Amino acid sequence: MIRVYLDGVGLIGPGLPGWAASAPLLAQPHAYAPQPPQIPPADGLPSAERRRVGAPIRLALAVGLQACAQAGRDAATLPSVFSSSAGDGDNCHAICETLAGPERLLSPTRFHNSVHNAAAGYWSIATRCMAPSTSLCAHDGSMAAGLLEAAVQVHAGAPAVLLVCADVPYPEPLHSVRPLAGPVGLALVLAAAPGPHTQARLTLQPADAEPTPMDGPALEALRLGNPAARGLPLLQALARGRAARLVLQHLPGCQLAVDLDPLEPQR
């Protein structure tokens, strides 16, 4: 059992334009209508890097900055965990096209953007963060795996850790093999102790139960359609402001249970 405190949230997805605007839609799902999200430009990056990054990295940076701002934390000081099932699918597609062509000359930018920790690298540039960062992937359980990793780091002594989960659909023909709904980005700032921005206490433990569905068919379709959206039940419970036990999809035969207890921020 691991206990941490939730200080900040970031969220961008279809019909979910940031946490402040999305919380009422999650709490009352009859008002939710999926629409293509607007992913902000990566304004924190120098112009050269800003031109090189695609939607997955811009999405990860945007939700990470949202969560840090809501938590009242300096992004430059936080250790981070970046979790993604897909990584940068557009970049992967471009590399495959190049390798299938007659020239087969890869751009160095394409190559360094293909690694799974590219988002973490651009985060460090945009925020000037020198704190440790972990990047991971666990297929459809990537969000729960990232949440567990961030919570373990807090439990091991980190005062606070930023979790960023982001997945963007692949272009065709990869999309036909691995279809994803989205794009969806979700970020949480987890802390070891309650503070002035704390919204809830989270208690994590293994579970042998079915993952918690979303209330609302459109939101449930989104949860099932994008690995980053597997965390939406947690945010729906938070938006409703009441205690709940959620089960998040993790690994076959071992899910992740999260007990959420809303707290009033300490003044």
C-alpha positions in Angstrom: 0.0 0.0 0.0 1.3 3.4 -1.0 -0.2 6.8 0.1 0.4 10.0 -1.7 -1.3 13.4 -2.1 -2.6 14.9 -5.3 -1.7 18.6 -5.7 -2.2 19.4 -9.4 -3.9 18.1 -12.5 -3.5 18.7 -16.2 -5.8 17.4 -18.9 -6.3 17.8 -22.7 -8.4 15.5 -24.8 -11.4 15.3 -27.2 -13.9 17.8 -25.7 -11.6 18.2 -22.6 -9.9 21.6 -23.0 -7.9 21.7 -19.8 -8.7 20.6 -16.3 -10.7 23.6 -15.1 -13.0 23.4 -18.1 -13.1 19.6 -18.1 -14.0 19.0 -14.4 -17.7 20.0 -14.8 -18.0 17.8 -17.9 -16.5 14.8 -16.1 -18.7 15.4 -13.1 -21.9 15.7 -15.3 -21.1 13.5 -18.3 -24.4 14.3 -20.1 -22.8 17.6 -21.0 -19.7 16.0 -22.6 -19.3 16.1 -26.4 -16.1 14.9 -28.0 -14.4 17.5 -30.2 -10.9 17.6 -31.6 -8.7 19.2 -29.0 -6.5 22.2 -29.5 -2.9 21.4 -28.5 -1.0 24.5 -27.6 2.4 25.3 -29.2 5.5 24.4 -27.2 6.2 28.0 -26.4 8.7 27.2 -23.7 11.1 25.7 -26.2 13.6 27.7 -28.3 12.4 28.3 -31.8 14.6 25.6 -33.4 13.3 22.9 -31.1 9.8 24.2 -31.3 9.7 23.6 -35.0 10.9 20.0 -34.6 8.4 18.7 -32.1 5.1 17.1 -33.1 1.7 16.8 -31.4 2.7 14.1 -28.8 5.5 16.2 -27.3 3.4 19.4 -27.4 0.6 17.6 -25.7 2.9 16.2 -23.0 4.5 19.6 -22.3 1.1 21.4 -22.2 -0.5 19.0 -19.6 2.6 18.9 -17.5 2.7 22.7 -17.3 -1.0 22.8 -16.4 -0.4 20.4 -13.5 2.6 22.2 -12.2 0.8 25.5 -12.3 -2.3 24.2 -10.4 0.0 22.6 -7.8 1.9 25.8 -7.3 5.2 24.0 -8.1 8.2 25.1 -10.0 8.5 22.7 -12.9 12.2 23.1 -12.9 12.5 21.4 -9.5 10.3 18.4 -9.9 11.4 14.8 -10.7 9.2 13.5 -13.5 7.7 10.3 -14.9 6.7 10.3 -18.6 4.4 7.4 -19.6 3.2 6.7 -23.2 2.0 3.7 -25.0 2.5 5.1 -28.5 5.3 7.7 -28.2 5.6 9.9 -31.3 3.7 7.9 -33.9 4.0 10.6 -36.6 7.7 10.5 -36.3 7.7 6.7 -36.4 5.6 6.8 -39.5 8.0 9.2 -41.2 11.0 7.0 -40.4 9.3 3.9 -41.8 8.4 5.8 -45.0 12.1 6.9 -45.3 13.4 3.4 -44.8 10.9 2.0 -47.3 12.1 4.5 -49.9 15.0 4.5 -52.3 17.3 7.0 -50.4 16.9 5.6 -46.8 18.7 8.7 -45.4 17.3 9.5 -41.9 17.3 13.0 -40.6 19.2 13.2 -37.3 16.2 15.1 -35.8 13.9 12.2 -36.8 16.2 9.8 -35.2 16.6 11.6 -31.8 12.8 12.2 -31.7 12.2 8.5 -32.1 13.4 7.5 -28.7 10.8 7.0 -26.0 12.2 9.6 -23.7 12.0 12.4 -26.3 9.2 14.1 -24.4 11.2 14.1 -21.2 14.2 15.6 -23.0 12.1 18.4 -24.4 10.5 18.9 -21.0 14.0 19.5 -19.5 14.8 22.0 -22.2 11.5 23.9 -21.9 11.5 24.1 -18.1 15.3 24.0 -17.5 14.6 21.0 -15.2 17.7 19.1 -14.1 15.8 16.7 -11.8 15.7 13.0 -12.6 13.2 11.7 -15.1 11.8 8.3 -15.9 10.2 7.3 -19.2 8.2 4.1 -19.5 5.7 2.1 -21.6 3.3 -0.7 -20.6 1.0 -0.9 -23.6 -2.6 -0.3 -22.4 -1.5 -0.2 -18.8 0.9 2.7 -19.3 -1.1 5.2 -17.3 -1.3 2.9 -14.2 2.3 2.0 -14.6 3.3 5.6 -14.7 1.1 6.4 -11.6 2.6 3.5 -9.7 6.1 4.6 -10.6 5.5 8.2 -9.6 3.9 7.1 -6.3 6.8 4.8 -5.5 9.3 7.6 -6.1 7.3 9.8 -3.6 7.2 6.9 -1.1 10.9 6.5 -1.5 11.6 10.0 -0.5 10.9 12.5 -3.2 8.9 15.5 -1.8 6.9 15.6 -5.1 6.9 14.0 -8.5 5.2 15.0 -11.8 3.5 12.3 -13.8 2.7 13.0 -17.5 0.8 10.5 -19.7 0.2 11.2 -23.3 -0.9 9.2 -26.4 -1.7 10.5 -29.9 -3.2 8.3 -32.7 -0.8 6.9 -35.3 -1.2 7.8 -38.9 -2.2 5.1 -41.4 -1.3 2.3 -42.0 -0.1 2.0 -38.3 -3.5 3.2 -37.1 -5.2 0.2 -38.6 -2.9 -2.1 -36.5 -3.0 -0.1 -33.3 -6.0 2.2 -33.4 -6.1 4.9 -30.7 -8.7 7.5 -29.9 -7.5 10.9 -29.0 -5.2 12.6 -28.6 -5.3 12.5 -24.8 -2.8 14.0 -22.3 -3.1 13.7 -18.5 -0.7 15.0 -15.8 -0.7 14.7 -12.0 1.6 16.3 -9.4 1.9 13.8 -6.5 3.3 14.9 -3.1 4.5 13.2 0.0 2.6 15.4 2.4 -0.6 17.6 2.1 -0.1 21.3 1.4 -1.9 24.4 0.3 -2.8 23.0 -3.1 -3.7 19.4 -2.1 -7.0 18.2 -3.6 -7.0 14.5 -2.5 -5.2 11.7 -0.8 -4.5 8.7 -3.0 -3.9 5.2 -1.6 -2.6 2.7 -4.2 -2.5 -1.1 -3.9 -2.8 -4.1 -6.3 -6.3 -5.3 -7.1 -7.9 -8.4 -8.7 -10.9 -6.7 -10.2 -12.2 -5.3 -13.4 -11.2 -1.7 -14.3 -13.7 1.0 -13.3 -15.7 2.2 -16.3 -16.5 5.9 -17.0 -20.0 7.2 -16.2 -21.2 8.3 -19.7 -20.9 6.2 -22.9 -18.8 8.8 -24.8 -16.3 9.1 -22.0 -16.2 5.3 -21.6 -15.4 5.0 -25.4 -12.6 7.5 -24.9 -11.2 5.6 -21.8 -11.2 2.3 -23.8 -9.8 4.0 -26.9 -6.6 5.7 -25.6 -4.2 4.3 -23.0 -3.6 7.7 -21.4 -7.4 8.0 -20.9 -7.4 4.9 -18.7 -6.8 7.5 -15.9 -10.1 9.3 -16.5 -12.1 7.4 -13.8 -9.7 8.9 -11.2 -10.3 12.4 -12.6 -14.1 11.8 -12.7 -14.1 10.9 -9.1 -11.9 13.9 -8.2 -14.3 16.2 -10.2 -17.2 14.9 -8.2 -15.5 15.6 -4.9 -16.4 12.4 -3.1 -14.5 9.5 -1.8 -14.2 6.5 -4.2 -12.3 3.4 -5.0 -11.2 3.2 -8.6 -9.5 0.3 -10.4 -7.2 1.3 -13.2 -6.1 -1.1 -16.0 -2.5 -2.1 -15.4 -1.2 -5.6 -16.2 -3.0 -8.8 -17.1 -4.1 -10.4 -13.8 -3.0 -7.4 -11.7 -4.8 -4.1 -11.8 -4.2 -1.0 -9.7 -6.7 0.1 -7.1 -6.7 3.7 -6.1 -8.7 4.9 -3.0 -9.4 8.7 -3.5 -10.3 10.8 -0.5 -10.9 14.5 -1.3 -9.2 16.9 1.1 -9.5 20.6 1.7 -6.3 22.5 0.8 -4.3 23.4 3.9 -4.0 27.2 4.5 
